[in-house]
């Protein structure tokens, strides 16, 4: 019986090609793990997440899959922290610019340096555009995290033996 299944598998691989089998998630999970790690070394989080989702959509996670999932989650967390820190810096800078543009301060500054006020308005516009792009980046990272969590929720190990962890979940 195994011989027949192997023959059928080889025929399908020969007809469809290796790329089609890889795209459908039919190859062994160890190949996907290797591919994901190479993509993460190249700093390609999008490719790593899509490969992970393709590999583990149909089958449950192995121990290697759990490790890869945790590595991808850690990478997403690091990027979220970086974007959040930058957004906080921009928010503080925006607050300082808005303080300098209060009506009385703006009036005094316009008397001495009218170009400085125009530059502040220009910088304020740039800050808001950058904040918008950071918010979009955070949204994308949150979406990737949710995709990974949604696919792998059933494979999370139970918190057996720790009743306080079961209550928190």
C-alpha positions in Angstrom: 0.0 0.0 0.0 2.8 2.4 0.9 4.5 1.5 -2.4 1.4 2.6 -4.4 1.1 5.9 -2.4 4.8 6.6 -3.1 4.3 6.0 -6.8 1.3 8.2 -6.9 3.2 10.9 -5.0 6.2 10.7 -7.4 3.8 10.9 -10.4 2.1 14.0 -9.0 5.5 15.6 -8.3 6.7 14.7 -11.8 3.7 16.2 -13.5 3.2 19.3 -11.3 6.8 20.0 -10.6 8.6 20.8 -7.4 7.6 24.4 -7.4 3.9 23.5 -7.5 4.3 21.0 -4.7 6.1 23.6 -2.6 3.4 26.2 -3.3 0.7 23.9 -2.1 2.5 22.8 1.0 3.0 19.2 0.0 6.7 18.9 0.8 8.1 17.8 4.1 8.0 20.5 6.8 11.7 20.4 7.4 12.2 21.9 3.9 9.9 24.8 4.8 11.7 25.3 8.1 15.0 25.7 6.3 13.4 28.0 3.8 11.9 30.2 6.5 15.2 30.5 8.4 17.0 31.5 5.2 14.3 34.2 4.6 14.6 35.5 8.1 18.4 35.7 7.7 17.7 37.8 4.6 15.3 40.0 6.7 12.4 39.0 4.6 9.6 38.7 7.1 6.8 38.8 4.5 8.3 35.7 2.7 8.9 33.9 6.0 5.3 34.5 7.2 3.8 33.4 3.8 6.0 30.3 3.7 5.1 29.5 7.3 1.4 29.8 6.6 1.7 27.7 3.4 3.6 24.9 5.3 1.5 24.7 8.4 -2.0 25.5 7.1 -2.9 21.8 6.5 -0.9 20.0 9.1 -0.3 20.5 12.8 3.0 22.0 14.0 5.9 19.8 14.8 8.5 20.8 17.4 10.5 22.6 14.7 7.3 24.4 13.6 6.8 25.6 17.1 10.3 27.0 17.3 10.0 28.7 13.9 6.6 30.1 14.9 8.2 31.6 18.1 11.1 33.0 16.1 8.7 34.7 13.7 6.6 36.0 16.6 9.8 37.4 18.2 10.8 39.1 15.0 7.4 40.7 14.7 7.6 41.8 18.3 11.0 43.4 17.8 9.7 45.3 14.7 6.6 46.4 16.6 8.7 47.8 19.4 11.0 49.7 17.0 8.0 51.2 15.2 6.3 52.1 18.5 9.5 53.8 19.8 9.8 55.8 16.6 6.1 56.8 16.8 6.6 58.0 20.4 9.6 60.1 19.3 7.6 61.6 16.5 4.7 62.3 18.9 7.0 64.1 21.3 8.5 66.2 18.5 5.1 67.0 17.2 4.1 68.2 20.7 7.2 70.5 20.8 6.4 72.0 17.4 2.7 72.5 18.4 3.9 74.3 21.6 6.1 76.6 19.5 3.1 77.3 17.2 0.9 78.6 20.0 -0.6 81.9 18.9 1.5 84.2 21.1 4.7 82.4 20.4 3.9 82.3 16.7 3.2 86.0 16.7 6.5 86.8 18.3 8.4 84.4 16.1 6.8 85.8 12.9 8.1 89.2 13.8 11.7 88.0 14.0 11.8 85.0 11.6 8.7 84.5 9.4 10.5 81.6 7.5 10.9 79.7 10.8 7.2 79.4 11.3 6.7 78.2 7.7 9.4 75.6 8.3 7.6 74.4 11.5 4.4 73.9 9.6 6.3 72.0 6.9 8.0 69.8 9.5 4.6 69.2 11.2 3.2 68.0 7.9 6.2 65.6 7.5 5.8 64.3 11.0 2.1 63.5 10.5 2.9 61.7 7.2 5.6 59.6 8.9 3.2 58.8 11.8 0.6 57.6 9.3 3.1 55.3 7.6 4.3 54.0 11.0 0.6 53.3 11.9 0.2 51.4 8.6 3.3 49.4 9.4 2.1 48.5 12.8 -1.3 47.5 11.4 0.5 45.1 8.9 2.6 43.6 11.7 -0.5 43.1 13.9 -2.3 41.4 11.0 0.7 39.0 10.4 0.8 38.2 14.1 -3.0 37.5 14.1 -2.6 35.2 11.1 0.1 33.2 12.7 -1.8 33.0 16.0 -5.0 32.0 14.2 -3.4 29.1 12.3 -1.4 27.8 15.3 -3.9 28.2 18.2 -4.8 24.6 18.1 -1.2 23.5 18.3 -0.3 25.6 21.4 0.7 23.3 24.2 -1.8 23.2 27.1 -0.9 24.8 30.4 -1.4 21.5 32.3 -0.2 21.5 35.8 -0.4 25.3 36.2 -3.9 26.2 37.2 -3.1 29.9 37.5 -2.1 29.9 33.8 -5.3 28.2 32.8 -7.3 30.9 34.5 -5.4 33.7 32.7 -5.9 32.2 29.2 
